[in-house]
Amino acid sequence: MSPKHVEDMYDAVIVGAGAAGLSAALGMLRSERMRQMRASGIEPNVLVISKLQPLRSHTGAAEGGIAASLGNIEKDDWHWHYYDTVKGGDWLVDQDAAKLLAQEAPATVIALEHAGVAFSRTEDGHIAQRRFGGHTKDFGKEPVRRAAYAADRIGHQILFSLWQQCVAEGVEFAEEWYVTDLVVSEDHDKVEGVVAFDTHKGETHAIHARNVLVATGGAGRLFHTTSNSWDLTGDGMALALSAGLQLEDGEFVQFHPTGLAHTGILLSEAARAEGGVLRNADGEAFMERYAPWHADLAARDVVSRSIMAEIDAGRGVADPKNPEGPKDCVWLDMTGIDADHMRKVLPQVVETIEKYANLDPAHDYVPVKPTAHYTMGGIPITTDGEVYRWTDGGRAIVEGLFAAGECSCVSVHGANRLGGNSLLDACLFGTRSGKALAQRVADDPVNDPTAEPSDETGIDKVRQAADERSAQIRDLLVQLPEDDEAAQDNPYRLLADLGSVMERAVAVRCDQRSIEQGLHTLNDELTPRAEALHAHSDSSAFNQEITAIWEVRHLIELGKAVLSASDARHESRGSLKRLDFPERDDEHFLAHSMTDVTGQVSWQSVHIVDMPPKAREY
């Protein structure tokens, strides 16, 4: 699905069509201001650009649940959810944002139900809920059933329902268009549009917009072992860096404890919520030693580090598919779960294990290891989704630029995200961003017949950027001699090499030496290779290698920012474990890192409202 023609100017362009982008579109179009504008006869020019067909967005891979204190199974309270989120993020959470997240979570889940999400049900018809890591009652006392679920396919349900609602609203999509440039004014005060490449026709488009919302997802492909799909290449975050903006808390990357051995494929936390237990080579349920109160349902960073500690201590196991290989896994024991119940509530997990490990989880232990899963940091935004620059000790809003979902950072996750809070973040703050976007659109709609003609004089930066990108494409398509060294390389090989470098540098634990080695390799080896890449076909249409080249270039720039932020934080907090700075340091680092494309890091204080930092124990 592609637009029949590109408008001269759009009221709003949304980049990304996962849960955050689709929620933003619906939040905007169904807002009261938008209803009033349309009732007056003015229709908005809105375009949603996605590098995938929307139903292939990574939201569809989310398995376990979406967190909300509905209290359908047992007593719950949004204050407990708020506390768990702040604690889970190791007190790097902005508490004003986390409070909104917890307060508005029940209404968000109910709105999804009304949109058509087929949640699993209790016997009396309420939305079913299950336990999830780090979610507790009475401010940390014991686990609580807070994650609303749809078997283990909640993301699939949410994605399809939101997409169907957008189709019903007449949203125009540009599918399999890749955004190559985010264009802002010279002083970085205002967005001007984007440049997008139509992969079907091989054409570049200058797309002028008064408002742009970026919702491009995460960057799991920075790492060799990841639960993320191939498309999560950090595009939105890299576009922001290239546009002269910053990333917030880029050093915090979550490794999910239970990736299926050597595939990275996620085995949902729901498997442990339903009774699965992690065991080492001795058969010991070792999490009781590391987190005596919550064991296997401690926060994800705690469980991942515990797994690595067991492996480092020589108590790891080999993947049964390679019994003579490295003992770099532990067992996930699901044999205590009733087989029929397992297939009813964990069908995706069971199918994955059977298909990719050739094991029966009802009878066999399953090998797992931590897998790169979620980027807590991202493009800095307010609670209304407005992108800002941190400058001179304050927030400078970039007029008309918004972000939502995993590519953004409103800082509800801090240094470590709780399971169930990612879908909630995407849907809740996506909707809030859409409503804020609607206010701006309604104040100055493109199609207002009474508006004064806009001043079109001056340099058209969007057209200029599109022309430069078209020239670059022509250069990428130049066929090199077969004996040219650059002709022997390709973006897929480079992506694999980048993933290995990043894993050695900062996966689960790091120190100054590993970070510096990673930066050295990125700067001196991988960047020159990326700049020398050329496509191996001279056709611009349906040439996936063109976008792959851009993706790996994006990831390399993003990797440099992640390593620079990791190097600057001389403490261990949440998902960042510095072996050379093993303790949390609230005196010096209770602050968000703000990193630009040059690797310069400045610091923004955390918003503490009513929960002063204290020790984090599970």
C-alpha angles and dihedrals in degrees: 000000000000133000114267088227138356114250120233088238134008128208089214138002118194115199110205133031105215125108094297097047095044092045089052092051092050093042089054099043095044096045120116093243091054092048090053092048093049091046088059089057100260116126119198123237102230129167129184112203120198130175086211136042097272096243089061092060115127092247085081090067095061107114118172113053152283117263122237133143094238092142093213095142102026138353114296136169132201089228088064091049089050092051093047091051093051093045092044089054090053091244094297088110120113098237097207088059094043090051090055090048093054096040096049097038097093093050090047093054092046090051089053089051089053089049090060106268107156101219121188110260141224118234090265093051103260123133107277120236134195139191119272133186115284096005111124146165126238094021100303103333102120139343119283132200101248107135113098108211147183101212098286096315103080095133091054090052094048095046095050093045095049092046092051090050090051091051089051089053091052096245112178115228131197099202123198091011114136119214108223102174139030107204121207132167121277092259092046090238099117140030118235104181144279140273115231133189118215102218093197097056098024091234131139120222130200104216114193116200137170089211132027128187118196116208104155101140131230140321107242091141088076084085133058094227111048141145089216124107120247093264097063096097101141093254098155094046091048091047089054092050092048090050090058097260129123140247122227122220094348091162093072112089118161120224110203109225098226114054112150106258115280094346100074089218110150121249101196124246083237087079089066092039088059092051108285116148131204114230134184129220090282091055091248119149088230101180089078087070095050100038108018095178100047104014110178092010097059118122114297097248090053093051094045093051090047091053091050090048090055091048092048089051091057096255096113126114134223124246105261087227088064106026093171091050130097118307093233101132139071130212127265105207112203096157092106092065116092106255096228092047090048092055091046099051101023105037094140093050092049092047092049093050093047094046102042104026100030089227134127107227091202088067109012133066111239123222114233138171135177115284129193104260119156142015109222092189128061144124107352114245141170121240087269091056097254113151115229141181120230104228135152090359096304145082115264109195116223100225113241096002119118136169136190141176129022095338089061134066119214083154103240089132100046111179096343133021123225117229112262094028097090097066087042092052092048096048098037101043091034088060092045090050091050091053091050089048090053091056091057093044093049092048092058114011119187092226097050104134092202096054122112114248110268121245106257096180122115133046116330098223093183093054090044091053091047092052091050091049091050090052090051091052090053088053093048090054095054105114113233124214111268092243093054110113092225090055089062092059128074137183094252093058089045091050090053091049091049091052092053092048093050092048091053090046106046114352108138093325136025145163137201093275095052092045094049092047089051093050091047092053093047094048101039104031115017100039094055089047091051092050091051096051119122130182117256093222126057094216119102094196118088090353105146092183091071093060091040089058091052091046095053091046089052092049094050092053090046091048090056090053092049092050093045091052091046090051092051096052107080097191142064115251131157112319093358110087112182108191089198092050102034099168133071112252111203092169094065107015110037084118142092118254114233109199128186131199092271091058094251111149126204127176134238120192119246116250105246112188111162108335113077113201118271138164114303113224134162 
